[in-house]
Amino acid sequence: QALVTCGVVILEFGVQITYYNLLSLGGLGFQNQRAHDYRPIYATRWIGWFVAVPMLIFMNLYPIVDNQRFIQVLARLCPQMAASATYCWTCFLGCVVLDPWIGWTLNVFGCFAYILVVFDEVCFVSDHILATRIPAVKGYSIIIKESVFVFYTSVWLMGNWGFASSYACQRFYTVTDISLKATMALLMFMYLMCGLQETEIEKDQ
């Protein structure tokens, strides 16, 4: 589990570095047709989210399963990860298509898919959280991630409805992208250290 965890964290930050470098080169900008001021929307950021969000879900949920193999956990989380990748692209397309009815329909479908992902995550956590080590810390990390995702959705909607500027939205995405992934990586390191300490205590007994 430690090797898988480290590999996922390294890959997650590799994706982040790549799409921020691409953003600095222009980021494949489109006009956001759903926003009142036709602000830019950057495909590179959504491509990054398409890869990074499913990985972040795996980073967040894999540590609470102590007694299953990697492939078993991946198979269980695969529908949730696929749905998260789908709602990223659905919301992007909903912002760039010209027809407002089609655009808002796609955005509603994206929000609905997000709700389904949260529901499945609640089911997964409720099945495993009490059987894992240090459940309180792992539970807090899941709450942190979901809270940030709710803020993501709120800021995205506020931008489309004209309550937040394009600059404010992009600044929020940048700060929270980096902060959330760094926090998740730190928490995963804590899980591993606490798990090793508990294992050593059990061996000594």
Secondary structure as a PSIPRED ss2 file (coil, helix, strand):
# PSIPRED VFORMAT (PSIPRED V4.0)

   1 Q C   1.000  0.000  0.000
   2 A H   0.000  1.000  0.000
   3 L H   0.000  1.000  0.000
   4 V H   0.000  1.000  0.000
   5 T H   0.000  1.000  0.000
   6 C H   0.000  1.000  0.000
   7 G H   0.000  1.000  0.000
   8 V H   0.000  1.000  0.000
   9 V H   0.000  1.000  0.000
  10 I H   0.000  1.000  0.000
  11 L H   0.000  1.000  0.000
  12 E H   0.000  1.000  0.000
  13 F H   0.000  1.000  0.000
  14 G H   0.000  1.000  0.000
  15 V H   0.000  1.000  0.000
  16 Q H   0.000  1.000  0.000
  17 I H   0.000  1.000  0.000
  18 T H   0.000  1.000  0.000
  19 Y H   0.000  1.000  0.000
  20 Y H   0.000  1.000  0.000
  21 N H   0.000  1.000  0.000
  22 L H   0.000  1.000  0.000
  23 L H   0.000  1.000  0.000
  24 S H   0.000  1.000  0.000
  25 L C   1.000  0.000  0.000
  26 G C   1.000  0.000  0.000
  27 G C   1.000  0.000  0.000
  28 L C   1.000  0.000  0.000
  29 G E   0.000  0.000  1.000
  30 F E   0.000  0.000  1.000
  31 Q E   0.000  0.000  1.000
  32 N C   1.000  0.000  0.000
  33 Q C   1.000  0.000  0.000
  34 R C   1.000  0.000  0.000
  35 A C   1.000  0.000  0.000
  36 H C   1.000  0.000  0.000
  37 D C   1.000  0.000  0.000
  38 Y C   1.000  0.000  0.000
  39 R C   1.000  0.000  0.000
  40 P E   0.000  0.000  1.000
  41 I E   0.000  0.000  1.000
  42 Y E   0.000  0.000  1.000
  43 A H   0.000  1.000  0.000
  44 T H   0.000  1.000  0.000
  45 R H   0.000  1.000  0.000
  46 W H   0.000  1.000  0.000
  47 I H   0.000  1.000  0.000
  48 G H   0.000  1.000  0.000
  49 W H   0.000  1.000  0.000
  50 F H   0.000  1.000  0.000
  51 V H   0.000  1.000  0.000
  52 A H   0.000  1.000  0.000
  53 V H   0.000  1.000  0.000
  54 P H   0.000  1.000  0.000
  55 M H   0.000  1.000  0.000
  56 L H   0.000  1.000  0.000
  57 I H   0.000  1.000  0.000
  58 F H   0.000  1.000  0.000
  59 M H   0.000  1.000  0.000
  60 N H   0.000  1.000  0.000
  61 L H   0.000  1.000  0.000
  62 Y H   0.000  1.000  0.000
  63 P H   0.000  1.000  0.000
  64 I H   0.000  1.000  0.000
  65 V C   1.000  0.000  0.000
  66 D C   1.000  0.000  0.000
  67 N C   1.000  0.000  0.000
  68 Q C   1.000  0.000  0.000
  69 R C   1.000  0.000  0.000
  70 F H   0.000  1.000  0.000
  71 I H   0.000  1.000  0.000
  72 Q H   0.000  1.000  0.000
  73 V H   0.000  1.000  0.000
  74 L H   0.000  1.000  0.000
  75 A H   0.000  1.000  0.000
  76 R H   0.000  1.000  0.000
  77 L H   0.000  1.000  0.000
  78 C H   0.000  1.000  0.000
  79 P H   0.000  1.000  0.000
  80 Q H   0.000  1.000  0.000
  81 M H   0.000  1.000  0.000
  82 A H   0.000  1.000  0.000
  83 A H   0.000  1.000  0.000
  84 S H   0.000  1.000  0.000
  85 A H   0.000  1.000  0.000
  86 T H   0.000  1.000  0.000
  87 Y H   0.000  1.000  0.000
  88 C H   0.000  1.000  0.000
  89 W H   0.000  1.000  0.000
  90 T H   0.000  1.000  0.000
  91 C H   0.000  1.000  0.000
  92 F H   0.000  1.000  0.000
  93 L H   0.000  1.000  0.000
  94 G H   0.000  1.000  0.000
  95 C H   0.000  1.000  0.000
  96 V H   0.000  1.000  0.000
  97 V C   1.000  0.000  0.000
  98 L C   1.000  0.000  0.000
  99 D C   1.000  0.000  0.000
 100 P H   0.000  1.000  0.000
 101 W H   0.000  1.000  0.000
 102 I H   0.000  1.000  0.000
 103 G H   0.000  1.000  0.000
 104 W H   0.000  1.000  0.000
 105 T H   0.000  1.000  0.000
 106 L H   0.000  1.000  0.000
 107 N H   0.000  1.000  0.000
 108 V H   0.000  1.000  0.000
 109 F H   0.000  1.000  0.000
 110 G H   0.000  1.000  0.000
 111 C H   0.000  1.000  0.000
 112 F H   0.000  1.000  0.000
 113 A H   0.000  1.000  0.000
 114 Y H   0.000  1.000  0.000
 115 I H   0.000  1.000  0.000
 116 L H   0.000  1.000  0.000
 117 V H   0.000  1.000  0.000
 118 V H   0.000  1.000  0.000
 119 F H   0.000  1.000  0.000
 120 D H   0.000  1.000  0.000
 121 E H   0.000  1.000  0.000
 122 V H   0.000  1.000  0.000
 123 C H   0.000  1.000  0.000
 124 F H   0.000  1.000  0.000
 125 V H   0.000  1.000  0.000
 126 S H   0.000  1.000  0.000
 127 D H   0.000  1.000  0.000
 128 H H   0.000  1.000  0.000
 129 I H   0.000  1.000  0.000
 130 L H   0.000  1.000  0.000
 131 A H   0.000  1.000  0.000
 132 T C   1.000  0.000  0.000
 133 R C   1.000  0.000  0.000
 134 I C   1.000  0.000  0.000
 135 P H   0.000  1.000  0.000
 136 A H   0.000  1.000  0.000
 137 V H   0.000  1.000  0.000
 138 K H   0.000  1.000  0.000
 139 G H   0.000  1.000  0.000
 140 Y H   0.000  1.000  0.000
 141 S H   0.000  1.000  0.000
 142 I H   0.000  1.000  0.000
 143 I H   0.000  1.000  0.000
 144 I H   0.000  1.000  0.000
 145 K H   0.000  1.000  0.000
 146 E H   0.000  1.000  0.000
 147 S H   0.000  1.000  0.000
 148 V H   0.000  1.000  0.000
 149 F H   0.000  1.000  0.000
 150 V H   0.000  1.000  0.000
 151 F H   0.000  1.000  0.000
 152 Y H   0.000  1.000  0.000
 153 T H   0.000  1.000  0.000
 154 S H   0.000  1.000  0.000
 155 V H   0.000  1.000  0.000
 156 W H   0.000  1.000  0.000
 157 L H   0.000  1.000  0.000
 158 M H   0.000  1.000  0.000
 159 G H   0.000  1.000  0.000
 160 N H   0.000  1.000  0.000
 161 W C   1.000  0.000  0.000
 162 G C   1.000  0.000  0.000
 163 F C   1.000  0.000  0.000
 164 A C   1.000  0.000  0.000
 165 S C   1.000  0.000  0.000
 166 S H   0.000  1.000  0.000
 167 Y H   0.000  1.000  0.000
 168 A H   0.000  1.000  0.000
 169 C H   0.000  1.000  0.000
 170 Q H   0.000  1.000  0.000
 171 R H   0.000  1.000  0.000
 172 F H   0.000  1.000  0.000
 173 Y H   0.000  1.000  0.000
 174 T H   0.000  1.000  0.000
 175 V H   0.000  1.000  0.000
 176 T H   0.000  1.000  0.000
 177 D H   0.000  1.000  0.000
 178 I H   0.000  1.000  0.000
 179 S H   0.000  1.000  0.000
 180 L H   0.000  1.000  0.000
 181 K H   0.000  1.000  0.000
 182 A H   0.000  1.000  0.000
 183 T H   0.000  1.000  0.000
 184 M H   0.000  1.000  0.000
 185 A H   0.000  1.000  0.000
 186 L H   0.000  1.000  0.000
 187 L H   0.000  1.000  0.000
 188 M H   0.000  1.000  0.000
 189 F H   0.000  1.000  0.000
 190 M H   0.000  1.000  0.000
 191 Y H   0.000  1.000  0.000
 192 L H   0.000  1.000  0.000
 193 M H   0.000  1.000  0.000
 194 C H   0.000  1.000  0.000
 195 G H   0.000  1.000  0.000
 196 L H   0.000  1.000  0.000
 197 Q H   0.000  1.000  0.000
 198 E H   0.000  1.000  0.000
 199 T H   0.000  1.000  0.000
 200 E H   0.000  1.000  0.000
 201 I H   0.000  1.000  0.000
 202 E H   0.000  1.000  0.000
 203 K H   0.000  1.000  0.000
 204 D H   0.000  1.000  0.000
 205 Q C   1.000  0.000  0.000
